[in-house]
């Protein structure tokens, strides 16, 4: 883990758009992800992140969707993950 005085937010890819296709035959989803530097608009030299494609089995997609919804629900009620540390 990086030094606690160093932010892990900068230079992290941020999802800005996505698209999907799926196959019953392959039991998979293919997700196209469009990314940008999370500090774009706040710094002079944002890091370019390439767009990505990700294949996900249908069962894993359901697990991921459930976890994403739980996290989004927690954020909406003002909660943060217990491992996050904020430094003044």
Buried (B, 14 or more C-beta within 10 A) or exposed (E): EEEEEEEEEEEEBEEEEEEEEEEEEEEBBBBEBBBBBBBEEEEEEBBEBEEEEEEBEEEEBEEEEEEEEEEEEEEEEEEEEEEEEEEE
